[in-house]
Amino acid sequence: MRLLLVEDDVALSADLHQRLKREGFAVDVAGNGVDAEFMGEEEPYDAVILDLGLPQRSGLEVLQHWRLRGNRVPVIILTARDAWHERVDGFKAGADDYLGKPFHFEELLARVQALIRRNHQALAANQILECCGLKLDEEHQQVTTGDNVTFALTGTEFRLLRYFMLHPGRILTKSRLIGHVYEQDFDLDSNVIEVYVRHLRRKLGEWRILTRRGQGYVFVDPAKPEPPV
């Protein structure tokens, strides 16, 4: 999953960046409202963590502009402002959630994960994503098959499998996968996706991820077999 973290506190931003990466997210960072608004329009983020008190353009303005343009990216407002009317203004502007500073990282993480799951209409409980006969444990970054065989996953394998499980049966292009698994400026011509698809196939079965030549990959739901091509 790919996040946009918008925070002008350099120390807090760096800390959150590293901790979110350790939890399996690809994270891009913006330190002002102008850059944040541009990045949110240009990249397909799964969620945005947005501070309100930003230089150059307020977080509230950024959010309002996104929504006016039809950008429905899920947004968690993160701010030291605790007046109730400011929370109301944030929700009216289109925020999906709100977390005041100071906060515990574990709560922010839980809110981000819940927001992404709701947005993808995926059923999950206790940080377990279930799809296509698999159970993906987000906390421990491991997957369990229908035969109760559990595989540990590397960070990249985990991010890639999570994105596949949130989009079963869809053709996912290589560039789209890279955009959601890696951070900004990653080489779109890299063959790293092919490498990690092979890793997942070895663990879960060759049939799990089909190649659609010239199009991308399809993560197969065994309950809905892929038609022959």
N, C-alpha and C positions, 0 to 999 in steps of 0.2 A: 504494500500500500504506500502511496505517495502523499506526503503532507507538505503544506506550506505553513511555516512558523513565522509569524509577523510580530516582532518584539524588538523595541529599541534599547532595552537594557542589555548591553553586550554580554555581561557575565551570566545573566539568567538565560539569554538566548543560547549561548555556547553550552551551558549545562543541559538545557532541555534538548538541544540538538543531539548531543552525545547519548543521552539516556533514551531518547526515542529511537535512535539508530540501534542501540543495543536490544530494543524490544522488537526489532525487525522491520522498522519503517524506513523508507527513503525520505529524507527531509531536506527541503529547500528553505532558505532563510531570507527574509527581507527585514530591513531595519527602519524603513519609513513607508508612509502611506502611498506615495507615488509608485515606488517600485512594487509594493504589494499588489496594488490594483492592476498594474500591467501583468505581473506574473500570474495572478489569479485568472486573468482573461486568456493568457497564452498557453497555459499548461493544464492538463486534465487531472487536477488534484482530487484525491478521495476525501479530504477534509482540510480545513484551515483552522489554525489556532491564531486568533486575531486580537491583539492588544488595541484598546481604544485610544490611549494617549500617545499618538505617534507624531513625529515631526513631518512637516511638509503637507500632510493630509491626514485628518483624523481617521481612526478605524471605523467610526460610524459612517463617515462619508464614503469610505472605500466599500463598505458593505452595501450601502444604499445604491451606489453606482453599479455594483455587480448585479443586484436584484433588478434594477431598472433595465439592464441589458439582458435579462433572462438567465443570468448565471445562477444556478441553484446549488452550487457547491456547498456541502454542509459546513457550517461555521460555528466554532466555539469561541465566544468572547472571553478574553482573559484580561482582567484589569484590576487595578487597585481601587478604582472608584466603587463605592458601595452604596450610594444613594439609590433608593428603590426606583425613583423615576428614571434614572439612567439605565437600569436594567430593563424597564419597560420600553424605553426608547430603542434599546438594542434589539429586543424581540420584535418591536414594530418594524424595524429596519430589515428584519429577515433572519436574525440569529437563530440558531437551532438549540444552543445551550449557552450557559453562562457560568463562569468560575471566577471567584474573586481572589485576589492576592491578599495575604500569603496563602499558599495551598500546598497540599501534599502531592508529590508527583504521581503516586499510585492512583489518586482520585482523577487527575487529569488523564492518565492512561486509560482508566476504566471508561471515562466519558468519551474519549476518542474512539475506543473500540466499539462501544455501544452505538455511537452515532454512525459509524461506518456500517455496522451490521444492519441498523434500521434503514439506512439509505439503500442498501442492497437487498432489503427485504429478506435477509437470511436469518433463520432461526438458530439461536445459539444461547447457551446457558453456561454459567461458570467458566467463561472464556473458552468454551468448546464450540467450534464451528462444525456442523454436521452437514454433509452433502455427498451424494453419489456413493453411499456406502462407506464413507471415510469419516473419521473424527479427527479434527485438527485442534490440538491443544496449543492455544496461543501463549500461555504462560511458560510452558516448557519447550515450545517449538518442536513438537513431535507429532506424528500422524499414526493413527491406528486403523487398520483395515477391518473389513467385515469378518475376517478370520481371526481377529484379535491379535494380529501381529503388529508390533509397534516399532516404528523407525524414527530415530533421531534425525533432525534436519539441520543443515547449515543455515546461516542467516539468509542467503540468497535462495536456497531451496524452499525455505519457509515462506518468504515473500512471494515467490513465483507460484507455489502451490496454493497459497491463500487466494491469490488473484484468480487462478483457474477455478477454484471451488466457488468463488462468488459469481462466476460467469459460466456455468456449465452449458455445454451445447452450442456456445457461440464461437464464431471464428474470430480469433484474437491475433492481430498482426504482430509481427516482431517489434515494430516501433512502438505499438501500444503497450506491449509487455515491458519493454525497456523503460518506457515512460512512467510506469507504475512500480517498477521494481528497483530502479536506480535513481540517483539524484540528477539534478540539472547538469547539463553539459556532458553527460555520458555519451560515448561514441556510439551513435546509432548503427554504424556499420560493423560493430563488434559481433563476433559469433558466440558471445558468452551465453546467450539465451539457448542456443542449440546445445551447448555443453550441459547446462543445468536441466534442460528437458530430458536429455539422455540419463542424467542422474536420477530424476524422478521416475522415468520409465523402468530403470533397473530395480527400483524399490517397489513400485506399485503395479508394474506390468506394462508391457509395450502397448497394449490396447488402450490404456488409459488416456494417452495424449496422441491424437492423430495429427498428421501433417497434411495440410491442404496446400499443395504446391502452388506457389505464386500468391497465396492468400495469408497463410499463417497456421495456427494450431487450434485444435478443438479438444476441450476436456470432456471426456465421454461420461455421461450418466448411464450406468448399466440398465436402469429402468426404462431408458429411452434410447435404444440402440441407434447408432448413426446409420443412415441409409448409404448404400454403396455409391461410390463416385466413379 
